[in-house]
Amino acid sequence: MPLEAILLETDSPFQKPFGYCEKLNTSHSLVQIANEIAALKGIKIEEMLNTTYENSVRFFGLGKDK
């Protein structure tokens, strides 16, 4: 899947990432997920976070005048 098609979100509180210590899956686990995807894609975490942020802005139409 191209990086430009990836969004990061948590919608499954009881399915936490492997090794995640918290009781529930929360937005705090997104850092671990982003790190894993960046490693798999061979890119820096900053590129992963910047691109997925831009993907979210584009997908949800944020920042557009209504």
mmJSON file of the N, C-alpha and C atoms, coordinates in Angstrom:
{"data_MODEL":{"atom_site":{
"group_PDB":["ATOM","ATOM","ATOM","ATOM","ATOM","ATOM","ATOM","ATOM","ATOM","ATOM","ATOM","ATOM","ATOM","ATOM","ATOM","ATOM","ATOM","ATOM","ATOM","ATOM","ATOM","ATOM","ATOM","ATOM","ATOM","ATOM","ATOM","ATOM","ATOM","ATOM","ATOM","ATOM","ATOM","ATOM","ATOM","ATOM","ATOM","ATOM","ATOM","ATOM","ATOM","ATOM","ATOM","ATOM","ATOM","ATOM","ATOM","ATOM","ATOM","ATOM","ATOM","ATOM","ATOM","ATOM","ATOM","ATOM","ATOM","ATOM","ATOM","ATOM","ATOM","ATOM","ATOM","ATOM","ATOM","ATOM","ATOM","ATOM","ATOM","ATOM","ATOM","ATOM","ATOM","ATOM","ATOM","ATOM","ATOM","ATOM","ATOM","ATOM","ATOM","ATOM","ATOM","ATOM","ATOM","ATOM","ATOM","ATOM","ATOM","ATOM","ATOM","ATOM","ATOM","ATOM","ATOM","ATOM","ATOM","ATOM","ATOM","ATOM","ATOM","ATOM","ATOM","ATOM","ATOM","ATOM","ATOM","ATOM","ATOM","ATOM","ATOM","ATOM","ATOM","ATOM","ATOM","ATOM","ATOM","ATOM","ATOM","ATOM","ATOM","ATOM","ATOM","ATOM","ATOM","ATOM","ATOM","ATOM","ATOM","ATOM","ATOM","ATOM","ATOM","ATOM","ATOM","ATOM","ATOM","ATOM","ATOM","ATOM","ATOM","ATOM","ATOM","ATOM","ATOM","ATOM","ATOM","ATOM","ATOM","ATOM","ATOM","ATOM","ATOM","ATOM","ATOM","ATOM","ATOM","ATOM","ATOM","ATOM","ATOM","ATOM","ATOM","ATOM","ATOM","ATOM","ATOM","ATOM","ATOM","ATOM","ATOM","ATOM","ATOM","ATOM","ATOM","ATOM","ATOM","ATOM","ATOM","ATOM","ATOM","ATOM","ATOM","ATOM","ATOM","ATOM","ATOM","ATOM","ATOM","ATOM","ATOM","ATOM","ATOM","ATOM","ATOM","ATOM","ATOM","ATOM"],
"id":[1,2,3,4,5,6,7,8,9,10,11,12,13,14,15,16,17,18,19,20,21,22,23,24,25,26,27,28,29,30,31,32,33,34,35,36,37,38,39,40,41,42,43,44,45,46,47,48,49,50,51,52,53,54,55,56,57,58,59,60,61,62,63,64,65,66,67,68,69,70,71,72,73,74,75,76,77,78,79,80,81,82,83,84,85,86,87,88,89,90,91,92,93,94,95,96,97,98,99,100,101,102,103,104,105,106,107,108,109,110,111,112,113,114,115,116,117,118,119,120,121,122,123,124,125,126,127,128,129,130,131,132,133,134,135,136,137,138,139,140,141,142,143,144,145,146,147,148,149,150,151,152,153,154,155,156,157,158,159,160,161,162,163,164,165,166,167,168,169,170,171,172,173,174,175,176,177,178,179,180,181,182,183,184,185,186,187,188,189,190,191,192,193,194,195,196,197,198],
"type_symbol":["N","C","C","N","C","C","N","C","C","N","C","C","N","C","C","N","C","C","N","C","C","N","C","C","N","C","C","N","C","C","N","C","C","N","C","C","N","C","C","N","C","C","N","C","C","N","C","C","N","C","C","N","C","C","N","C","C","N","C","C","N","C","C","N","C","C","N","C","C","N","C","C","N","C","C","N","C","C","N","C","C","N","C","C","N","C","C","N","C","C","N","C","C","N","C","C","N","C","C","N","C","C","N","C","C","N","C","C","N","C","C","N","C","C","N","C","C","N","C","C","N","C","C","N","C","C","N","C","C","N","C","C","N","C","C","N","C","C","N","C","C","N","C","C","N","C","C","N","C","C","N","C","C","N","C","C","N","C","C","N","C","C","N","C","C","N","C","C","N","C","C","N","C","C","N","C","C","N","C","C","N","C","C","N","C","C","N","C","C","N","C","C","N","C","C","N","C","C"],
"label_atom_id":["N","CA","C","N","CA","C","N","CA","C","N","CA","C","N","CA","C","N","CA","C","N","CA","C","N","CA","C","N","CA","C","N","CA","C","N","CA","C","N","CA","C","N","CA","C","N","CA","C","N","CA","C","N","CA","C","N","CA","C","N","CA","C","N","CA","C","N","CA","C","N","CA","C","N","CA","C","N","CA","C","N","CA","C","N","CA","C","N","CA","C","N","CA","C","N","CA","C","N","CA","C","N","CA","C","N","CA","C","N","CA","C","N","CA","C","N","CA","C","N","CA","C","N","CA","C","N","CA","C","N","CA","C","N","CA","C","N","CA","C","N","CA","C","N","CA","C","N","CA","C","N","CA","C","N","CA","C","N","CA","C","N","CA","C","N","CA","C","N","CA","C","N","CA","C","N","CA","C","N","CA","C","N","CA","C","N","CA","C","N","CA","C","N","CA","C","N","CA","C","N","CA","C","N","CA","C","N","CA","C","N","CA","C","N","CA","C","N","CA","C","N","CA","C","N","CA","C","N","CA","C"],
"label_alt_id":[null,null,null,null,null,null,null,null,null,null,null,null,null,null,null,null,null,null,null,null,null,null,null,null,null,null,null,null,null,null,null,null,null,null,null,null,null,null,null,null,null,null,null,null,null,null,null,null,null,null,null,null,null,null,null,null,null,null,null,null,null,null,null,null,null,null,null,null,null,null,null,null,null,null,null,null,null,null,null,null,null,null,null,null,null,null,null,null,null,null,null,null,null,null,null,null,null,null,null,null,null,null,null,null,null,null,null,null,null,null,null,null,null,null,null,null,null,null,null,null,null,null,null,null,null,null,null,null,null,null,null,null,null,null,null,null,null,null,null,null,null,null,null,null,null,null,null,null,null,null,null,null,null,null,null,null,null,null,null,null,null,null,null,null,null,null,null,null,null,null,null,null,null,null,null,null,null,null,null,null,null,null,null,null,null,null,null,null,null,null,null,null,null,null,null,null,null,null],
"label_comp_id":["MET","MET","MET","PRO","PRO","PRO","LEU","LEU","LEU","GLU","GLU","GLU","ALA","ALA","ALA","ILE","ILE","ILE","LEU","LEU","LEU","LEU","LEU","LEU","GLU","GLU","GLU","THR","THR","THR","ASP","ASP","ASP","SER","SER","SER","PRO","PRO","PRO","PHE","PHE","PHE","GLN","GLN","GLN","LYS","LYS","LYS","PRO","PRO","PRO","PHE","PHE","PHE","GLY","GLY","GLY","TYR","TYR","TYR","CYS","CYS","CYS","GLU","GLU","GLU","LYS","LYS","LYS","LEU","LEU","LEU","ASN","ASN","ASN","THR","THR","THR","SER","SER","SER","HIS","HIS","HIS","SER","SER","SER","LEU","LEU","LEU","VAL","VAL","VAL","GLN","GLN","GLN","ILE","ILE","ILE","ALA","ALA","ALA","ASN","ASN","ASN","GLU","GLU","GLU","ILE","ILE","ILE","ALA","ALA","ALA","ALA","ALA","ALA","LEU","LEU","LEU","LYS","LYS","LYS","GLY","GLY","GLY","ILE","ILE","ILE","LYS","LYS","LYS","ILE","ILE","ILE","GLU","GLU","GLU","GLU","GLU","GLU","MET","MET","MET","LEU","LEU","LEU","ASN","ASN","ASN","THR","THR","THR","THR","THR","THR","TYR","TYR","TYR","GLU","GLU","GLU","ASN","ASN","ASN","SER","SER","SER","VAL","VAL","VAL","ARG","ARG","ARG","PHE","PHE","PHE","PHE","PHE","PHE","GLY","GLY","GLY","LEU","LEU","LEU","GLY","GLY","GLY","LYS","LYS","LYS","ASP","ASP","ASP","LYS","LYS","LYS"],
"label_asym_id":["A","A","A","A","A","A","A","A","A","A","A","A","A","A","A","A","A","A","A","A","A","A","A","A","A","A","A","A","A","A","A","A","A","A","A","A","A","A","A","A","A","A","A","A","A","A","A","A","A","A","A","A","A","A","A","A","A","A","A","A","A","A","A","A","A","A","A","A","A","A","A","A","A","A","A","A","A","A","A","A","A","A","A","A","A","A","A","A","A","A","A","A","A","A","A","A","A","A","A","A","A","A","A","A","A","A","A","A","A","A","A","A","A","A","A","A","A","A","A","A","A","A","A","A","A","A","A","A","A","A","A","A","A","A","A","A","A","A","A","A","A","A","A","A","A","A","A","A","A","A","A","A","A","A","A","A","A","A","A","A","A","A","A","A","A","A","A","A","A","A","A","A","A","A","A","A","A","A","A","A","A","A","A","A","A","A","A","A","A","A","A","A","A","A","A","A","A","A"],
"label_entity_id":["1","1","1","1","1","1","1","1","1","1","1","1","1","1","1","1","1","1","1","1","1","1","1","1","1","1","1","1","1","1","1","1","1","1","1","1","1","1","1","1","1","1","1","1","1","1","1","1","1","1","1","1","1","1","1","1","1","1","1","1","1","1","1","1","1","1","1","1","1","1","1","1","1","1","1","1","1","1","1","1","1","1","1","1","1","1","1","1","1","1","1","1","1","1","1","1","1","1","1","1","1","1","1","1","1","1","1","1","1","1","1","1","1","1","1","1","1","1","1","1","1","1","1","1","1","1","1","1","1","1","1","1","1","1","1","1","1","1","1","1","1","1","1","1","1","1","1","1","1","1","1","1","1","1","1","1","1","1","1","1","1","1","1","1","1","1","1","1","1","1","1","1","1","1","1","1","1","1","1","1","1","1","1","1","1","1","1","1","1","1","1","1","1","1","1","1","1","1"],
"label_seq_id":[1,1,1,2,2,2,3,3,3,4,4,4,5,5,5,6,6,6,7,7,7,8,8,8,9,9,9,10,10,10,11,11,11,12,12,12,13,13,13,14,14,14,15,15,15,16,16,16,17,17,17,18,18,18,19,19,19,20,20,20,21,21,21,22,22,22,23,23,23,24,24,24,25,25,25,26,26,26,27,27,27,28,28,28,29,29,29,30,30,30,31,31,31,32,32,32,33,33,33,34,34,34,35,35,35,36,36,36,37,37,37,38,38,38,39,39,39,40,40,40,41,41,41,42,42,42,43,43,43,44,44,44,45,45,45,46,46,46,47,47,47,48,48,48,49,49,49,50,50,50,51,51,51,52,52,52,53,53,53,54,54,54,55,55,55,56,56,56,57,57,57,58,58,58,59,59,59,60,60,60,61,61,61,62,62,62,63,63,63,64,64,64,65,65,65,66,66,66],
"pdbx_PDB_ins_code":[null,null,null,null,null,null,null,null,null,null,null,null,null,null,null,null,null,null,null,null,null,null,null,null,null,null,null,null,null,null,null,null,null,null,null,null,null,null,null,null,null,null,null,null,null,null,null,null,null,null,null,null,null,null,null,null,null,null,null,null,null,null,null,null,null,null,null,null,null,null,null,null,null,null,null,null,null,null,null,null,null,null,null,null,null,null,null,null,null,null,null,null,null,null,null,null,null,null,null,null,null,null,null,null,null,null,null,null,null,null,null,null,null,null,null,null,null,null,null,null,null,null,null,null,null,null,null,null,null,null,null,null,null,null,null,null,null,null,null,null,null,null,null,null,null,null,null,null,null,null,null,null,null,null,null,null,null,null,null,null,null,null,null,null,null,null,null,null,null,null,null,null,null,null,null,null,null,null,null,null,null,null,null,null,null,null,null,null,null,null,null,null,null,null,null,null,null,null],
"Cartn_x":[0.844,0.0,0.896,0.598,1.421,1.231,2.282,2.247,1.151,0.88,-0.132,-1.552,-1.723,-3.046,-3.24,-2.287,-2.337,-2.813,-3.773,-4.217,-3.913,-3.597,-3.366,-4.54,-5.115,-6.239,-6.361,-7.141,-7.408,-8.911,-9.451,-10.894,-11.205,-10.184,-10.358,-9.664,-10.355,-9.689,-9.186,-9.718,-9.32,-8.315,-7.914,-6.895,-5.675,-4.841,-3.671,-2.489,-1.52,-0.341,0.474,1.186,2.033,3.034,3.154,4.113,3.632,2.452,1.904,1.414,1.896,1.666,0.349,-0.25,-1.487,-2.619,-3.635,-4.765,-5.602,-5.781,-6.578,-5.738,-6.111,-5.49,-5.993,-5.08,-5.433,-4.58,-4.772,-3.978,-2.484,-2.13,-0.713,-0.014,-0.753,-0.144,0.162,-0.34,-0.082,1.396,2.14,3.578,4.249,3.897,4.464,4.054,2.813,2.322,3.037,3.177,3.879,5.326,5.982,7.374,7.487,6.555,6.579,6.377,5.424,5.162,6.359,6.93,8.109,9.256,9.475,10.544,10.275,9.038,8.686,8.867,8.583,8.716,10.121,10.976,12.356,12.449,11.585,11.597,11.761,12.078,12.203,10.817,10.734,9.466,8.874,9.719,9.228,8.456,8.966,8.26,6.925,6.94,5.711,4.657,5.056,4.118,3.632,4.535,4.137,3.169,3.469,2.616,1.261,1.221,-0.076,-0.898,-0.226,-0.943,-1.593,-0.817,-1.348,-2.47,-2.332,-3.395,-4.688,-4.574,-5.755,-6.404,-5.584,-6.1,-6.861,-6.267,-6.9,-8.176,-8.111,-9.253,-10.45,-10.214,-11.301,-11.638,-10.923,-11.19,-10.905,-9.917,-9.593,-8.89,-9.138,-8.481,-9.134,-10.203,-10.909,-11.945,-12.084,-13.135,-14.482,-15.459,-16.788,-17.762],
"Cartn_y":[-1.161,0.0,1.233,2.194,3.407,4.224,4.894,5.695,6.752,7.268,8.307,7.788,6.505,5.913,5.437,5.711,5.195,6.276,5.898,6.724,5.962,6.662,6.041,6.369,5.356,5.582,4.402,4.602,3.521,3.401,2.306,2.101,0.757,0.124,-1.192,-1.208,-0.761,-0.608,-1.912,-3.046,-4.308,-5.089,-4.558,-5.204,-4.3,-4.424,-3.571,-4.199,-3.369,-3.885,-4.807,-5.746,-6.668,-5.882,-6.225,-5.593,-4.284,-3.841,-2.598,-2.87,-2.096,-2.406,-1.888,-0.912,-0.349,-1.372,-1.188,-2.114,-2.016,-0.795,-0.582,0.063,-0.197,0.433,1.879,2.835,4.249,4.942,6.234,6.987,6.959,6.651,6.546,5.416,4.393,3.278,3.623,4.751,5.133,5.353,5.781,5.979,4.646,3.612,2.28,1.776,1.972,1.532,2.285,3.598,4.404,3.967,3.675,3.195,1.88,0.981,-0.322,-0.165,0.655,0.865,1.546,2.555,3.235,2.25,1.377,0.378,-0.564,-1.007,-1.902,-1.23,0.06,0.797,1.344,1.248,1.722,3.244,3.926,5.386,5.881,7.154,7.749,7.979,7.927,8.109,9.479,10.501,11.847,11.866,11.153,11.084,10.365,9.3,8.548,9.437,10.141,10.983,12.165,12.82,13.951,13.529,12.417,11.967,11.504,10.755,10.308,11.471,12.496,13.707,14.371,14.551,15.157,14.302,12.99,12.095,12.337,12.504,12.746,14.084,15.106,16.426,16.33,15.662,15.507,14.665,13.535,12.623,13.265,13.962,14.551,15.978,16.492,17.838,18.927,18.706,19.674,20.886,22.034,23.245,23.894,23.315,23.91,24.893,25.994,26.946,26.348,26.531,25.98,27.075],
"Cartn_z":[0.0,0.0,0.0,-0.852,-0.862,0.417,0.828,2.049,1.979,0.795,0.622,0.826,1.044,1.264,2.701,3.583,4.952,5.919,6.764,7.886,9.164,10.224,11.529,12.435,13.061,13.963,14.92,15.971,16.911,17.073,16.61,16.762,17.41,17.913,18.524,19.878,20.932,22.227,22.84,22.428,23.047,22.213,21.052,20.23,20.177,21.191,21.275,20.544,20.122,19.433,20.345,19.747,20.487,21.32,22.579,23.473,24.08,23.707,24.255,25.665,26.624,28.036,28.608,27.976,28.503,28.434,29.274,29.289,28.014,27.504,26.304,25.215,23.986,22.841,22.787,22.866,22.824,21.763,21.609,20.636,20.968,22.198,22.563,21.802,21.41,20.683,19.235,18.736,17.348,17.073,18.068,17.888,17.579,18.317,18.074,16.686,16.333,15.022,13.908,14.059,13.056,12.914,14.03,13.987,13.226,13.464,12.781,11.276,10.884,9.452,8.798,9.462,8.918,8.714,9.685,9.561,8.39,8.249,7.142,5.784,5.723,4.466,4.249,5.278,5.15,5.075,5.835,5.843,7.282,7.421,8.752,9.337,10.662,11.349,11.039,10.88,10.57,9.246,8.251,6.963,7.129,7.899,8.156,8.819,9.884,10.621,9.787,9.06,8.226,7.129,6.475,5.381,5.878,6.973,7.472,8.018,8.549,8.97,7.751,6.695,5.468,4.876,4.953,4.464,5.232,6.55,7.377,7.037,6.868,6.499,5.179,4.201,2.892,2.982,3.673,3.76,4.435,5.553,6.318,5.882,4.897,4.393,5.413,6.253,7.305,6.709,7.267,6.823,5.629,5.106,3.969,4.48,3.772,4.115,3.719,4.611,4.323,4.037],
"occupancy":[1.0,1.0,1.0,1.0,1.0,1.0,1.0,1.0,1.0,1.0,1.0,1.0,1.0,1.0,1.0,1.0,1.0,1.0,1.0,1.0,1.0,1.0,1.0,1.0,1.0,1.0,1.0,1.0,1.0,1.0,1.0,1.0,1.0,1.0,1.0,1.0,1.0,1.0,1.0,1.0,1.0,1.0,1.0,1.0,1.0,1.0,1.0,1.0,1.0,1.0,1.0,1.0,1.0,1.0,1.0,1.0,1.0,1.0,1.0,1.0,1.0,1.0,1.0,1.0,1.0,1.0,1.0,1.0,1.0,1.0,1.0,1.0,1.0,1.0,1.0,1.0,1.0,1.0,1.0,1.0,1.0,1.0,1.0,1.0,1.0,1.0,1.0,1.0,1.0,1.0,1.0,1.0,1.0,1.0,1.0,1.0,1.0,1.0,1.0,1.0,1.0,1.0,1.0,1.0,1.0,1.0,1.0,1.0,1.0,1.0,1.0,1.0,1.0,1.0,1.0,1.0,1.0,1.0,1.0,1.0,1.0,1.0,1.0,1.0,1.0,1.0,1.0,1.0,1.0,1.0,1.0,1.0,1.0,1.0,1.0,1.0,1.0,1.0,1.0,1.0,1.0,1.0,1.0,1.0,1.0,1.0,1.0,1.0,1.0,1.0,1.0,1.0,1.0,1.0,1.0,1.0,1.0,1.0,1.0,1.0,1.0,1.0,1.0,1.0,1.0,1.0,1.0,1.0,1.0,1.0,1.0,1.0,1.0,1.0,1.0,1.0,1.0,1.0,1.0,1.0,1.0,1.0,1.0,1.0,1.0,1.0,1.0,1.0,1.0,1.0,1.0,1.0,1.0,1.0,1.0,1.0,1.0,1.0],
"B_iso_or_equiv":[0.0,0.0,0.0,0.0,0.0,0.0,0.0,0.0,0.0,0.0,0.0,0.0,0.0,0.0,0.0,0.0,0.0,0.0,0.0,0.0,0.0,0.0,0.0,0.0,0.0,0.0,0.0,0.0,0.0,0.0,0.0,0.0,0.0,0.0,0.0,0.0,0.0,0.0,0.0,0.0,0.0,0.0,0.0,0.0,0.0,0.0,0.0,0.0,0.0,0.0,0.0,0.0,0.0,0.0,0.0,0.0,0.0,0.0,0.0,0.0,0.0,0.0,0.0,0.0,0.0,0.0,0.0,0.0,0.0,0.0,0.0,0.0,0.0,0.0,0.0,0.0,0.0,0.0,0.0,0.0,0.0,0.0,0.0,0.0,0.0,0.0,0.0,0.0,0.0,0.0,0.0,0.0,0.0,0.0,0.0,0.0,0.0,0.0,0.0,0.0,0.0,0.0,0.0,0.0,0.0,0.0,0.0,0.0,0.0,0.0,0.0,0.0,0.0,0.0,0.0,0.0,0.0,0.0,0.0,0.0,0.0,0.0,0.0,0.0,0.0,0.0,0.0,0.0,0.0,0.0,0.0,0.0,0.0,0.0,0.0,0.0,0.0,0.0,0.0,0.0,0.0,0.0,0.0,0.0,0.0,0.0,0.0,0.0,0.0,0.0,0.0,0.0,0.0,0.0,0.0,0.0,0.0,0.0,0.0,0.0,0.0,0.0,0.0,0.0,0.0,0.0,0.0,0.0,0.0,0.0,0.0,0.0,0.0,0.0,0.0,0.0,0.0,0.0,0.0,0.0,0.0,0.0,0.0,0.0,0.0,0.0,0.0,0.0,0.0,0.0,0.0,0.0,0.0,0.0,0.0,0.0,0.0,0.0],
"pdbx_formal_charge":[null,null,null,null,null,null,null,null,null,null,null,null,null,null,null,null,null,null,null,null,null,null,null,null,null,null,null,null,null,null,null,null,null,null,null,null,null,null,null,null,null,null,null,null,null,null,null,null,null,null,null,null,null,null,null,null,null,null,null,null,null,null,null,null,null,null,null,null,null,null,null,null,null,null,null,null,null,null,null,null,null,null,null,null,null,null,null,null,null,null,null,null,null,null,null,null,null,null,null,null,null,null,null,null,null,null,null,null,null,null,null,null,null,null,null,null,null,null,null,null,null,null,null,null,null,null,null,null,null,null,null,null,null,null,null,null,null,null,null,null,null,null,null,null,null,null,null,null,null,null,null,null,null,null,null,null,null,null,null,null,null,null,null,null,null,null,null,null,null,null,null,null,null,null,null,null,null,null,null,null,null,null,null,null,null,null,null,null,null,null,null,null,null,null,null,null,null,null],
"auth_seq_id":[1,1,1,2,2,2,3,3,3,4,4,4,5,5,5,6,6,6,7,7,7,8,8,8,9,9,9,10,10,10,11,11,11,12,12,12,13,13,13,14,14,14,15,15,15,16,16,16,17,17,17,18,18,18,19,19,19,20,20,20,21,21,21,22,22,22,23,23,23,24,24,24,25,25,25,26,26,26,27,27,27,28,28,28,29,29,29,30,30,30,31,31,31,32,32,32,33,33,33,34,34,34,35,35,35,36,36,36,37,37,37,38,38,38,39,39,39,40,40,40,41,41,41,42,42,42,43,43,43,44,44,44,45,45,45,46,46,46,47,47,47,48,48,48,49,49,49,50,50,50,51,51,51,52,52,52,53,53,53,54,54,54,55,55,55,56,56,56,57,57,57,58,58,58,59,59,59,60,60,60,61,61,61,62,62,62,63,63,63,64,64,64,65,65,65,66,66,66],
"auth_comp_id":["MET","MET","MET","PRO","PRO","PRO","LEU","LEU","LEU","GLU","GLU","GLU","ALA","ALA","ALA","ILE","ILE","ILE","LEU","LEU","LEU","LEU","LEU","LEU","GLU","GLU","GLU","THR","THR","THR","ASP","ASP","ASP","SER","SER","SER","PRO","PRO","PRO","PHE","PHE","PHE","GLN","GLN","GLN","LYS","LYS","LYS","PRO","PRO","PRO","PHE","PHE","PHE","GLY","GLY","GLY","TYR","TYR","TYR","CYS","CYS","CYS","GLU","GLU","GLU","LYS","LYS","LYS","LEU","LEU","LEU","ASN","ASN","ASN","THR","THR","THR","SER","SER","SER","HIS","HIS","HIS","SER","SER","SER","LEU","LEU","LEU","VAL","VAL","VAL","GLN","GLN","GLN","ILE","ILE","ILE","ALA","ALA","ALA","ASN","ASN","ASN","GLU","GLU","GLU","ILE","ILE","ILE","ALA","ALA","ALA","ALA","ALA","ALA","LEU","LEU","LEU","LYS","LYS","LYS","GLY","GLY","GLY","ILE","ILE","ILE","LYS","LYS","LYS","ILE","ILE","ILE","GLU","GLU","GLU","GLU","GLU","GLU","MET","MET","MET","LEU","LEU","LEU","ASN","ASN","ASN","THR","THR","THR","THR","THR","THR","TYR","TYR","TYR","GLU","GLU","GLU","ASN","ASN","ASN","SER","SER","SER","VAL","VAL","VAL","ARG","ARG","ARG","PHE","PHE","PHE","PHE","PHE","PHE","GLY","GLY","GLY","LEU","LEU","LEU","GLY","GLY","GLY","LYS","LYS","LYS","ASP","ASP","ASP","LYS","LYS","LYS"],
"auth_asym_id":["A","A","A","A","A","A","A","A","A","A","A","A","A","A","A","A","A","A","A","A","A","A","A","A","A","A","A","A","A","A","A","A","A","A","A","A","A","A","A","A","A","A","A","A","A","A","A","A","A","A","A","A","A","A","A","A","A","A","A","A","A","A","A","A","A","A","A","A","A","A","A","A","A","A","A","A","A","A","A","A","A","A","A","A","A","A","A","A","A","A","A","A","A","A","A","A","A","A","A","A","A","A","A","A","A","A","A","A","A","A","A","A","A","A","A","A","A","A","A","A","A","A","A","A","A","A","A","A","A","A","A","A","A","A","A","A","A","A","A","A","A","A","A","A","A","A","A","A","A","A","A","A","A","A","A","A","A","A","A","A","A","A","A","A","A","A","A","A","A","A","A","A","A","A","A","A","A","A","A","A","A","A","A","A","A","A","A","A","A","A","A","A","A","A","A","A","A","A"],
"auth_atom_id":["N","CA","C","N","CA","C","N","CA","C","N","CA","C","N","CA","C","N","CA","C","N","CA","C","N","CA","C","N","CA","C","N","CA","C","N","CA","C","N","CA","C","N","CA","C","N","CA","C","N","CA","C","N","CA","C","N","CA","C","N","CA","C","N","CA","C","N","CA","C","N","CA","C","N","CA","C","N","CA","C","N","CA","C","N","CA","C","N","CA","C","N","CA","C","N","CA","C","N","CA","C","N","CA","C","N","CA","C","N","CA","C","N","CA","C","N","CA","C","N","CA","C","N","CA","C","N","CA","C","N","CA","C","N","CA","C","N","CA","C","N","CA","C","N","CA","C","N","CA","C","N","CA","C","N","CA","C","N","CA","C","N","CA","C","N","CA","C","N","CA","C","N","CA","C","N","CA","C","N","CA","C","N","CA","C","N","CA","C","N","CA","C","N","CA","C","N","CA","C","N","CA","C","N","CA","C","N","CA","C","N","CA","C","N","CA","C","N","CA","C","N","CA","C","N","CA","C","N","CA","C"],
"pdbx_PDB_model_num":[1,1,1,1,1,1,1,1,1,1,1,1,1,1,1,1,1,1,1,1,1,1,1,1,1,1,1,1,1,1,1,1,1,1,1,1,1,1,1,1,1,1,1,1,1,1,1,1,1,1,1,1,1,1,1,1,1,1,1,1,1,1,1,1,1,1,1,1,1,1,1,1,1,1,1,1,1,1,1,1,1,1,1,1,1,1,1,1,1,1,1,1,1,1,1,1,1,1,1,1,1,1,1,1,1,1,1,1,1,1,1,1,1,1,1,1,1,1,1,1,1,1,1,1,1,1,1,1,1,1,1,1,1,1,1,1,1,1,1,1,1,1,1,1,1,1,1,1,1,1,1,1,1,1,1,1,1,1,1,1,1,1,1,1,1,1,1,1,1,1,1,1,1,1,1,1,1,1,1,1,1,1,1,1,1,1,1,1,1,1,1,1,1,1,1,1,1,1]
}}}
